[in-house]
Amino acid sequence: MSIMLFCSCASDFYKPTPEKFATQERINKTKGFAEQFFDKCNNKDYSEIQGYNIDVNTKKDLAPENLKKVCEKLLEKTGKIAIGKFNNAITPNHPSDFMDVMIFDAKCESNDSVKYAVVSLYRDGDFMYKINLSKSPKPVIRIHLGKKK
């Protein structure tokens, strides 16, 4: 029963981002962040990402000592990645309304099923939170039931 309820509500996890948060400045900022990240991977440049406010945990994940591993794994699955035009902006449907998701077209050298780059950022200070690749213009919701063993 709960699975049916989850599936029927899945489309309600995101709503269109209000115009005041889907500004050209924020779109350009998230696109620049995505381009810098993927360019670093494409060029095997594992230096620190510069010029952006990055969430402390994400910054740790993308630190030079981790970036090489992240990039190698990513390039193995997708080949080189190019970011295209802005596609859409959505916001998680959450009572505290604190984050937006900018979606860009993406082209992967060796994986035709991946079509989008998805960048999540906090509204407070425009801190970059996550960057992902997706087959769909709406990010996949991952629900973990119980503890992993």
C-alpha positions as CSV (number, residue, x, y, z in Angstrom):
1,M,0.0,0.0,0.0
2,S,2.8,2.5,0.9
3,I,4.6,1.8,-2.4
4,M,1.4,2.7,-4.3
5,L,1.2,5.9,-2.4
6,F,4.8,6.7,-3.0
7,C,4.4,6.1,-6.7
8,S,1.3,8.2,-7.0
9,C,3.1,11.1,-5.2
10,A,6.4,10.9,-7.1
11,S,5.5,13.8,-9.5
12,D,5.0,16.0,-6.4
13,F,8.7,15.8,-5.3
14,Y,9.6,18.8,-7.5
15,K,7.9,22.0,-8.5
16,P,8.9,24.7,-10.9
17,T,11.5,27.0,-9.4
18,P,10.0,30.5,-8.7
19,E,11.3,33.1,-11.2
20,K,13.0,35.1,-8.5
21,F,15.3,32.1,-7.9
22,A,15.7,31.0,-11.5
23,T,17.7,34.1,-12.5
24,Q,20.2,34.3,-15.3
25,E,22.9,34.9,-12.8
26,R,22.2,31.7,-10.9
27,I,21.8,29.7,-14.2
28,N,25.2,31.1,-15.3
29,K,26.8,30.3,-12.0
30,T,25.6,26.7,-11.9
31,K,26.5,26.2,-15.6
32,G,30.0,27.6,-14.9
33,F,30.4,25.2,-12.0
34,A,29.4,22.2,-14.0
35,E,31.6,23.2,-16.9
36,Q,34.6,23.7,-14.6
37,F,34.0,20.3,-12.9
38,F,33.6,18.4,-16.1
39,D,36.5,20.2,-17.9
40,K,38.7,19.2,-15.0
41,C,37.8,15.6,-15.4
42,N,38.0,15.8,-19.2
43,N,41.5,17.3,-19.0
44,K,42.7,15.2,-16.0
45,D,43.3,18.4,-14.0
46,Y,42.6,17.4,-10.4
47,S,43.3,20.8,-8.9
48,E,40.8,22.5,-6.6
49,I,37.6,24.0,-8.2
50,Q,37.8,27.8,-7.9
51,G,35.4,30.7,-7.8
52,Y,32.3,29.1,-6.3
53,N,30.7,28.7,-2.9
54,I,30.7,24.9,-2.4
55,D,28.9,23.0,0.4
56,V,31.5,21.8,2.9
57,N,30.8,18.1,2.3
58,T,30.8,18.5,-1.4
59,K,34.0,20.5,-1.2
60,K,35.5,17.5,0.7
61,D,34.2,15.1,-2.0
62,L,35.7,17.3,-4.8
63,A,39.0,18.0,-3.0
64,P,42.1,17.4,-5.1
65,E,42.9,14.1,-3.3
66,N,39.4,12.8,-4.1
67,L,38.8,14.5,-7.5
68,K,41.1,12.1,-9.4
69,K,39.1,9.0,-8.2
70,V,35.8,10.7,-8.9
71,C,36.8,11.8,-12.4
72,E,38.4,8.5,-13.4
73,K,35.2,6.6,-12.4
74,L,33.0,9.1,-14.2
75,L,35.1,9.1,-17.4
76,E,35.1,5.3,-17.4
77,K,31.3,5.3,-17.5
78,T,30.6,8.3,-19.8
79,G,33.7,9.4,-21.6
80,K,34.3,13.1,-21.9
81,I,31.3,15.3,-21.0
82,A,30.2,18.6,-22.5
83,I,27.6,20.9,-21.0
84,G,25.0,22.3,-23.3
85,K,22.2,24.8,-22.9
86,F,20.0,25.4,-19.9
87,N,17.0,23.1,-19.9
88,N,15.0,23.6,-16.7
89,A,14.9,24.8,-13.1
90,I,13.0,22.8,-10.4
91,T,12.8,23.0,-6.7
92,P,12.3,20.0,-4.3
93,N,8.8,20.2,-2.9
94,H,9.9,20.6,0.7
95,P,8.3,22.8,3.5
96,S,11.5,24.6,4.2
97,D,12.0,25.5,0.5
98,F,15.8,25.9,0.7
99,M,17.3,24.5,-2.5
100,D,17.0,24.7,-6.3
101,V,18.1,22.4,-9.1
102,M,19.4,23.7,-12.4
103,I,19.3,21.2,-15.3
104,F,21.4,21.5,-18.4
105,D,21.6,19.4,-21.6
106,A,24.8,17.3,-21.5
107,K,26.6,15.2,-24.1
108,C,28.7,12.2,-23.1
109,E,31.3,10.8,-25.4
110,S,30.5,7.1,-24.8
111,N,27.1,7.0,-23.1
112,D,24.2,8.1,-25.2
113,S,21.6,7.4,-22.4
114,V,22.9,10.3,-20.2
115,K,21.3,13.5,-21.5
116,Y,21.4,16.0,-18.6
117,A,23.7,17.5,-16.0
118,V,22.0,18.4,-12.8
119,V,23.4,20.9,-10.3
120,S,21.7,21.5,-6.9
121,L,22.4,24.7,-5.0
122,Y,21.3,26.1,-1.7
123,R,19.5,29.5,-1.8
124,D,21.4,30.8,1.1
125,G,24.7,32.0,-0.4
126,D,24.3,30.0,-3.6
127,F,26.4,27.1,-2.2
128,M,26.8,24.3,-4.8
129,Y,25.5,21.1,-3.2
130,K,25.5,18.3,-5.8
131,I,26.4,17.7,-9.4
132,N,25.0,14.6,-11.2
133,L,24.3,13.2,-14.6
134,S,20.9,12.0,-15.4
135,K,18.9,10.2,-18.2
136,S,15.9,12.3,-17.3
137,P,15.3,16.1,-17.0
138,K,14.0,15.4,-13.5
139,P,16.5,13.9,-11.0
140,V,15.8,10.4,-9.6
141,I,14.6,10.3,-6.1
142,R,16.6,7.7,-4.1
143,I,14.8,6.4,-1.0
144,H,16.8,4.1,1.3
145,L,14.7,1.8,3.3
146,G,16.5,0.4,6.4
147,K,20.2,0.4,7.0
148,K,22.8,-0.9,4.5
149,K,24.7,-3.8,5.8
